[in-house]
């Protein structure tokens, strides 16, 4: 019988490669969950390393290579820029470290293959996340589907309108060839969600993409249809152009599960016009002059409105409940508030590393999601349907 009581629990040492925005969102999880402990970090910014050492009493390393050599580190959290994910995950594996890699897994499928092979050869775990398919409302909706009460999934609709493109960006974040833009950064969430809910292998994609602001020369919007091998289909719609805010449809709960001020949506554009973008970017990152730690979330995270159409009901995951619109009317499954934000990521990581349970969000899963994202980009360029070859459902 599994025993994770405090006196018997193994604690995993987490080494952080990259103290940027992704880390600032995961830090509350690492700090609050007793199954893990932040023990080391590597980042080129001295101010970030100083704050990390002060806040977590962890070692500050000059390079990711030095971090991976640290004997205190059991798991390397790879949160470096996208173009370095493959290199750093493979480096971690070469030193016998497990890897938790931020999305997107990599920039092409060859890099994904190299990461998967490196982890397999080293006998370590490779998990890719956080993506919003870890969110409790999505996992609970999947559980309801698995109960069989509502019949098969037939159609999924996912919509999100945000201010993504006008948040402060480094130059490469506005360059698709370097992993920038809404498809690499945002579609990874949405594709993961619909793949989780569909529960079947994606077989083709037909998409259109939009890059409508010359000052932000990358994709800020996309729309696509994903077909699955069992006949299910999913429609994904995303815009990051900071006009309509679809959090209005989520009860003004923001993506991170916190109550949202509706008037702040348009301020992203204003902030960019008021100062140097790189200064703004650095200021909001961990250790920056404008960095503030996240307040505790009262609701679960989300990635915009989602409706799962089954044979006998439409299921709608929300930040605090799941609505079931069925043959006999409407009912609600309430969800308790999150005890620890993103605890589901640690659940999967810990079960994989300590208990040997195969992770759901492993390298093969994430490579299949990246293949869909790459197909969205190519379908948008070539105006045709793209077949998919990844075998992972």
C-alpha positions in Angstrom: 0.0 0.0 0.0 1.3 3.4 -0.9 2.5 5.5 2.0 3.3 9.2 1.4 3.1 10.2 5.1 5.7 12.8 6.1 7.9 10.3 8.0 8.1 7.9 5.1 8.0 10.3 2.1 10.9 10.6 -0.2 11.6 14.3 -1.1 12.7 15.0 -4.7 15.3 17.7 -5.1 14.4 20.1 -7.9 17.0 22.0 -9.8 15.6 24.8 -11.9 17.1 25.6 -15.3 15.8 29.1 -16.1 14.3 31.5 -13.6 12.0 33.2 -16.0 8.2 33.6 -16.3 7.5 29.9 -16.3 9.4 29.3 -13.1 7.5 32.2 -11.4 4.3 30.4 -12.2 5.5 27.0 -10.9 7.4 28.3 -7.9 4.3 28.4 -5.6 3.7 24.7 -6.4 7.3 23.7 -5.7 7.4 25.7 -2.5 4.1 24.3 -1.1 4.3 20.6 -1.9 6.3 18.7 0.7 7.2 15.9 -1.9 9.6 18.3 -3.6 12.2 20.8 -2.5 13.9 23.5 -4.5 17.6 22.9 -4.1 19.4 24.6 -7.0 19.0 26.9 -10.0 20.9 28.2 -13.0 20.1 31.5 -14.8 22.2 34.2 -16.5 20.6 36.9 -14.4 22.5 37.5 -11.1 19.5 39.2 -9.5 17.3 36.1 -10.1 20.0 33.8 -8.7 20.3 36.0 -5.6 16.6 36.0 -4.9 16.4 32.2 -5.4 19.3 31.7 -2.9 17.7 34.0 -0.4 14.1 32.6 -0.8 14.8 28.9 -1.1 18.4 28.6 0.4 19.3 26.8 -2.8 22.6 26.6 -4.7 23.2 29.1 -7.5 25.0 27.6 -10.5 26.7 29.5 -13.4 25.4 27.1 -16.0 22.9 24.4 -16.7 25.7 21.9 -17.0 26.8 22.7 -13.4 23.2 22.4 -12.2 22.9 18.9 -13.8 26.1 17.9 -12.0 24.8 18.9 -8.6 24.3 15.7 -6.5 21.4 17.3 -4.6 19.3 17.5 -7.8 17.0 14.6 -8.6 14.9 16.4 -11.2 15.8 19.2 -13.6 12.9 21.5 -14.3 13.8 22.8 -17.8 12.3 26.3 -18.1 14.9 27.8 -20.4 13.9 29.4 -23.7 12.2 26.9 -26.1 15.3 26.5 -28.4 17.3 25.1 -25.5 14.8 22.5 -24.2 16.2 19.6 -26.2 19.8 20.4 -25.3 19.1 20.8 -21.6 16.8 17.8 -21.2 19.4 15.6 -22.9 22.1 17.1 -20.6 20.0 16.3 -17.6 19.6 12.7 -18.8 23.3 12.3 -19.4 23.9 13.1 -15.7 21.2 10.6 -14.5 18.6 13.3 -13.7 14.9 13.1 -14.4 13.5 16.1 -16.4 10.3 18.1 -16.1 10.3 20.2 -19.3 8.1 23.2 -20.0 5.9 23.3 -23.1 6.4 23.2 -26.0 8.6 20.1 -25.6 11.0 21.3 -28.4 10.9 23.1 -31.8 10.9 20.0 -34.1 10.2 16.3 -33.9 13.8 15.3 -34.3 14.6 17.2 -31.1 11.7 15.3 -29.4 13.1 12.0 -30.6 16.5 12.9 -29.2 15.0 13.8 -25.8 13.0 10.6 -25.6 16.0 8.5 -26.6 18.3 10.2 -24.1 15.8 9.7 -21.2 15.2 6.0 -22.2 18.9 5.2 -22.5 19.6 6.8 -19.1 16.7 5.1 -17.4 15.2 8.4 -16.2 11.7 10.0 -16.5 10.8 12.7 -19.0 7.6 14.6 -18.3 6.4 17.7 -20.2 4.4 20.3 -18.4 2.8 22.4 -17.2 0.1 22.5 -19.8 -3.5 23.1 -19.0 -4.4 19.4 -19.6 -3.1 19.0 -16.0 -5.9 21.2 -14.7 -8.3 19.5 -12.3 -11.4 20.5 -14.2 -10.0 18.8 -17.4 -9.0 15.7 -15.5 -12.3 15.5 -13.8 -14.1 15.9 -17.1 -12.0 13.1 -18.5 -13.1 11.0 -15.5 -16.7 11.7 -16.2 -16.2 10.7 -19.8 -14.5 7.4 -18.7 -17.6 6.6 -16.5 -19.5 5.9 -19.7 -22.6 7.7 -18.4 -22.7 10.2 -21.3 -21.6 8.0 -24.2 -18.8 8.6 -26.6 -17.2 11.9 -27.2 -18.3 13.2 -30.6 -17.1 16.9 -30.7 -15.0 19.3 -28.7 -15.0 23.1 -28.9 -12.2 25.1 -27.4 -12.1 29.0 -27.6 -9.7 31.5 -26.0 -9.3 35.2 -26.5 -6.4 36.8 -24.6 -3.8 39.6 -24.6 -1.0 37.1 -25.2 0.7 38.9 -28.1 1.1 42.2 -26.2 2.7 41.0 -23.1 6.4 42.0 -22.9 8.5 39.7 -25.2 12.1 39.0 -26.0 12.8 39.3 -29.8 12.9 35.5 -30.3 9.4 35.3 -28.8 8.1 37.2 -31.8 10.0 35.0 -34.3 8.2 31.8 -35.2 11.4 30.1 -36.4 12.8 30.4 -32.9 9.6 29.0 -31.2 7.8 32.3 -30.9 4.1 33.1 -31.5 0.7 31.9 -30.4 1.0 28.4 -32.0 4.2 27.3 -30.3 3.3 28.9 -27.0 -0.5 28.8 -26.7 -1.7 26.0 -29.0 0.4 23.5 -27.0 -2.1 24.1 -24.1 -5.2 23.9 -26.2 -4.1 20.8 -28.2 -3.1 19.0 -25.0 -6.6 19.8 -23.5 -8.6 18.5 -26.5 -6.3 15.4 -26.9 -6.9 14.6 -23.3 -10.6 14.9 -23.6 -10.9 13.1 -26.9 -8.9 10.1 -25.7 -8.1 9.0 -29.2 -5.3 9.5 -31.7 -5.3 12.7 -33.8 -5.1 11.9 -37.5 -5.3 15.2 -39.4 -5.3 19.0 -39.0 -6.8 21.8 -41.2 -5.9 25.2 -40.0 -5.7 28.9 -40.7 -3.3 31.3 -38.9 -3.2 35.0 -38.5 -0.3 37.4 -38.2 -2.0 40.8 -38.4 0.3 43.3 -36.6 3.6 44.1 -38.4 5.1 45.3 -35.1 4.5 41.8 -33.6 5.6 39.7 -36.7 4.4 36.3 -35.6 1.2 34.3 -35.4 -1.2 35.9 -32.9 -4.3 33.8 -33.9 -5.2 30.5 -35.3 -8.3 28.4 -36.0 -8.1 24.7 -36.7 -10.1 21.5 -37.0 -8.5 18.3 -35.6 -9.9 14.9 -36.7 -9.4 11.9 -34.5 -9.2 8.3 -35.6 -12.6 7.3 -33.9 -14.5 10.0 -35.7 -14.4 12.7 -33.0 -13.4 16.2 -34.1 -12.3 19.2 -32.2 -12.4 22.9 -33.2 -9.8 25.2 -31.7 -10.0 29.0 -31.9 -7.4 31.3 -30.4 -6.7 35.1 -30.5 -4.0 36.9 -28.6 -4.7 40.3 -30.0 -6.0 41.9 -26.7 -9.5 42.8 -27.9 -12.3 40.5 -26.7 -11.4 38.7 -23.4 -13.0 35.3 -23.2 -12.5 35.2 -19.4 -15.8 37.0 -19.4 -17.2 33.6 -20.3 -15.4 32.0 -17.3 -17.0 34.2 -14.6 -14.0 36.7 -14.8 -11.7 34.1 -13.4 -8.3 34.4 -15.1 -6.2 31.7 -16.6 -4.3 31.2 -13.3 -7.4 30.8 -11.2 -7.6 34.2 -9.7 -10.4 36.8 -9.8 -9.8 39.2 -12.7 -10.3 42.9 -13.1 -12.1 43.2 -16.5 -10.6 46.6 -17.1 -7.0 45.3 -17.1 -7.3 43.5 -20.5 -6.5 46.5 -22.6 -3.6 47.6 -20.4 -1.1 45.3 -22.1 -1.0 47.5 -25.2 -0.7 50.6 -23.1 2.3 49.2 -21.1 4.2 48.4 -24.3 3.8 51.9 -25.5 5.0 53.4 -22.3 8.5 52.1 -22.0 11.3 49.8 -23.2 10.0 46.3 -23.8 13.1 44.4 -22.6 13.0 46.4 -19.4 9.4 45.5 -18.9 10.1 41.8 -19.7 12.9 41.6 -17.3 11.0 43.4 -14.6 8.1 41.0 -14.5 10.4 37.9 -14.4 11.5 36.2 -11.2 13.9 38.5 -9.4 13.1 41.5 -11.6 12.2 45.0 -10.3 8.5 44.6 -11.0 8.2 40.9 -9.9 5.5 40.1 -7.4 4.8 36.6 -6.1 1.4 35.1 -7.0 -1.4 35.3 -4.5 -3.2 32.1 -3.6 -5.8 31.1 -6.2 -9.3 30.5 -5.1 -10.2 28.6 -8.3 -8.6 26.1 -10.6 -6.7 27.2 -13.7 -8.2 27.1 -17.2 -7.4 27.8 -20.8 -10.7 29.4 -21.9 -14.2 28.0 -22.6 -14.3 24.3 -23.5 -17.4 22.2 -24.4 -17.2 18.5 -24.8 -20.2 17.1 -26.8 -20.9 13.5 -25.9 -23.7 11.3 -27.2 -26.0 12.1 -24.2 -24.6 15.3 -22.8 -22.4 18.4 -23.3 -19.8 18.7 -20.5 -18.4 22.1 -19.7 -15.3 22.3 -17.4 -15.2 25.6 -15.4 -12.7 26.9 -12.7 -14.9 25.7 -9.8 -17.3 23.1 -11.3 -18.2 21.0 -14.3 -21.6 21.7 -15.9 -23.4 18.7 -17.4 -26.1 19.7 -19.9 -27.8 16.3 -20.5 -30.9 14.7 -21.9 -32.7 15.2 -18.5 -31.6 18.8 -18.0 -28.6 20.5 -16.4 -26.6 19.6 -13.3 -23.3 20.6 -11.7 -20.4 18.7 -10.3 -18.7 21.1 -7.8 -14.9 21.1 -7.5 -13.1 22.0 -4.2 -10.7 24.9 -4.4 -7.1 23.9 -5.2 -5.1 23.1 -2.0 -1.8 23.6 -3.9 -1.7 25.3 -7.3 -0.8 22.8 -10.1 -0.4 20.0 -7.6 -1.4 17.6 -10.5 2.0 18.2 -12.0 3.7 17.0 -8.8 1.3 14.1 -8.6 2.4 12.9 -12.0 6.1 13.6 -11.5 6.2 12.0 -8.1 4.3 8.9 -9.1 6.6 8.4 -12.1 9.9 9.0 -10.3 9.2 7.4 -6.9 6.5 4.9 -7.6 7.4 3.9 -11.1 4.0 4.8 -12.6 4.2 5.6 -16.3 3.4 9.3 -16.7 0.6 10.4 -19.0 2.5 13.6 -20.2 5.6 11.7 -21.2 7.9 12.5 -24.2 5.7 10.6 -26.7 2.6 12.4 -25.5 4.3 15.8 -25.9 5.8 14.9 -29.2 2.3 14.1 -30.5 1.1 17.5 -29.3 4.1 19.3 -31.0 3.3 17.4 -34.3 -0.2 19.0 -34.2 1.2 22.4 -33.5 3.6 22.1 -36.4 0.8 20.9 -38.6 -1.3 24.0 -37.7 1.6 26.2 -38.9 2.1 24.2 -42.1 -1.6 24.0 -42.9 -1.9 27.7 -42.4 1.0 28.3 -44.8 -0.1 25.8 -47.4 -3.9 26.0 -47.1 -4.4 22.3 -47.0 -5.2 19.4 -44.6 -2.2 17.9 -42.9 -2.0 14.2 -42.0 -0.5 13.2 -38.6 1.6 10.2 -38.0 2.2 10.1 -34.2 0.8 7.0 -32.7 0.1 8.2 -29.2 -3.6 8.8 -28.4 
